[in-house]
């Protein structure tokens, strides 16, 4: 069952909406005690592993809504600008819907794993000599002039679909978390999660709201710097965005929740990326580790208050936005090459330290 069927009462769909689904959603909430130990006693850290969606990122939640509504409204094609995950998701759902998909990407700034997905699903992929923000400007203009649906996160149906992840968090925990941390790139996800939490509270499903903690890469931190970054730089390509489309909404989520939007360095991201893989057993793309890097940074700064009683446990949910196989090149760069020995058991035992 996909997110539209699971949460239909919370979504702008009717009996006339042609539901285009790949059975997205339903991703696990994994407890990470190793990370919680670094936050402090009395804290539990939970990882919302969105890399287990059909195209291996959180984008599928919003794309099922965006493509379904595009069909309902008569569109025969969709288009997006992308740093990777959106292109893969849009291409897959367009293929499912049997409509055309056009993707505009910044040349040389998209991980090969993501580009391969868009191409294999049959999308028309065009690279421009420019950055993501320029690609989005072009796609916006195209969709204004032609009967093509824009499926970037500025499409309100994308936000509607993505908010379902906060419903799942609450359903799994039995309540809203105390803190919710996630990477911030184009800022649609922090916008969507906050919208979902508020709606669940309004419906009486939870009795509190979390503090929202967003983290941008230091070289691509326009919200933190309070200015457009003309030439964003970070190895976390999924959040390499200098002028977020949902900038104001992200600030609203931050301010309404009493939270923050901060930045983490590429070095901090890679440290968290390695920790998740080797210490927790979860392989993510680098941008996914920004939320983990962020809460570890804030813990060192004394941001999280001490918990004095076991009955007062504090829950921190961190969103892992995409699977590590989205960006295999980065993993390879972080690894040592295997040791080569002769085909003899004693040499294998020696190298293995058995």
Secondary structure in CASP SS format (residue, H / E / C, confidence):
PFRMAT SS
TARGET T0000
AUTHOR 0000-0000-0000
METHOD secondary structure of the structure
MODEL  1
X C 1.00
X C 1.00
X H 1.00
X H 1.00
X H 1.00
X H 1.00
X C 1.00
X H 1.00
X H 1.00
X H 1.00
X C 1.00
X C 1.00
X C 1.00
X C 1.00
X C 1.00
X C 1.00
X C 1.00
X C 1.00
X C 1.00
X C 1.00
X C 1.00
X C 1.00
X C 1.00
X C 1.00
X C 1.00
X C 1.00
X C 1.00
X C 1.00
X E 1.00
X E 1.00
X E 1.00
X C 1.00
X H 1.00
X H 1.00
X H 1.00
X H 1.00
X H 1.00
X H 1.00
X H 1.00
X C 1.00
X C 1.00
X C 1.00
X E 1.00
X E 1.00
X E 1.00
X E 1.00
X E 1.00
X E 1.00
X E 1.00
X H 1.00
X H 1.00
X H 1.00
X C 1.00
X C 1.00
X C 1.00
X C 1.00
X E 1.00
X C 1.00
X H 1.00
X H 1.00
X H 1.00
X H 1.00
X H 1.00
X H 1.00
X H 1.00
X H 1.00
X H 1.00
X H 1.00
X H 1.00
X H 1.00
X H 1.00
X H 1.00
X C 1.00
X C 1.00
X C 1.00
X C 1.00
X E 1.00
X E 1.00
X E 1.00
X E 1.00
X E 1.00
X E 1.00
X C 1.00
X C 1.00
X H 1.00
X H 1.00
X H 1.00
X H 1.00
X H 1.00
X H 1.00
X H 1.00
X H 1.00
X H 1.00
X H 1.00
X H 1.00
X H 1.00
X H 1.00
X C 1.00
X C 1.00
X E 1.00
X E 1.00
X E 1.00
X E 1.00
X E 1.00
X E 1.00
X E 1.00
X C 1.00
X C 1.00
X C 1.00
X C 1.00
X C 1.00
X H 1.00
X H 1.00
X H 1.00
X H 1.00
X H 1.00
X H 1.00
X H 1.00
X H 1.00
X H 1.00
X C 1.00
X C 1.00
X C 1.00
X E 1.00
X E 1.00
X E 1.00
X E 1.00
X E 1.00
X C 1.00
X C 1.00
X C 1.00
X H 1.00
X H 1.00
X H 1.00
X H 1.00
X H 1.00
X H 1.00
X H 1.00
X H 1.00
X H 1.00
X H 1.00
X H 1.00
X H 1.00
X H 1.00
X H 1.00
X C 1.00
X C 1.00
X C 1.00
X E 1.00
X E 1.00
X C 1.00
X C 1.00
X C 1.00
X C 1.00
X C 1.00
X H 1.00
X H 1.00
X H 1.00
X H 1.00
X H 1.00
X H 1.00
X H 1.00
X C 1.00
X H 1.00
X H 1.00
X H 1.00
X H 1.00
X H 1.00
X H 1.00
X H 1.00
X H 1.00
X H 1.00
X H 1.00
X C 1.00
X C 1.00
X C 1.00
X C 1.00
X C 1.00
X E 1.00
X E 1.00
X E 1.00
X E 1.00
X E 1.00
X C 1.00
X C 1.00
X C 1.00
X C 1.00
X H 1.00
X H 1.00
X H 1.00
X H 1.00
X H 1.00
X H 1.00
X H 1.00
X H 1.00
X H 1.00
X H 1.00
X H 1.00
X H 1.00
X H 1.00
X H 1.00
X H 1.00
X C 1.00
X C 1.00
X C 1.00
X C 1.00
X C 1.00
X C 1.00
X C 1.00
X C 1.00
X E 1.00
X E 1.00
X E 1.00
X E 1.00
X E 1.00
X E 1.00
X E 1.00
X C 1.00
X C 1.00
X E 1.00
X C 1.00
X H 1.00
X H 1.00
X H 1.00
X H 1.00
X C 1.00
X C 1.00
X C 1.00
X C 1.00
X C 1.00
X C 1.00
X C 1.00
X C 1.00
X C 1.00
X C 1.00
X C 1.00
X H 1.00
X H 1.00
X H 1.00
X C 1.00
X C 1.00
X C 1.00
X C 1.00
X C 1.00
X C 1.00
X C 1.00
X H 1.00
X H 1.00
X H 1.00
X H 1.00
X H 1.00
X H 1.00
X H 1.00
X H 1.00
X H 1.00
X H 1.00
X H 1.00
X C 1.00
X C 1.00
X E 1.00
X E 1.00
X E 1.00
X E 1.00
X E 1.00
X C 1.00
X H 1.00
X H 1.00
X H 1.00
X H 1.00
X H 1.00
X H 1.00
X H 1.00
X H 1.00
X H 1.00
X H 1.00
X H 1.00
X H 1.00
X H 1.00
X H 1.00
X H 1.00
X C 1.00
X C 1.00
X C 1.00
X E 1.00
X C 1.00
X H 1.00
X H 1.00
X H 1.00
X H 1.00
X H 1.00
X H 1.00
X H 1.00
X H 1.00
X H 1.00
X H 1.00
X H 1.00
X H 1.00
X H 1.00
X H 1.00
X H 1.00
X C 1.00
X C 1.00
X C 1.00
X C 1.00
X C 1.00
X C 1.00
X C 1.00
X C 1.00
X C 1.00
X H 1.00
X H 1.00
X H 1.00
X C 1.00
X E 1.00
X E 1.00
X E 1.00
X E 1.00
X E 1.00
X E 1.00
X E 1.00
X C 1.00
X E 1.00
X E 1.00
X H 1.00
X H 1.00
X H 1.00
X H 1.00
X H 1.00
X H 1.00
X H 1.00
X H 1.00
X H 1.00
X H 1.00
X C 1.00
X C 1.00
X C 1.00
X C 1.00
X C 1.00
X C 1.00
X C 1.00
X C 1.00
X C 1.00
X C 1.00
X C 1.00
X H 1.00
X H 1.00
X H 1.00
X H 1.00
X H 1.00
X H 1.00
X H 1.00
X H 1.00
X C 1.00
X C 1.00
END
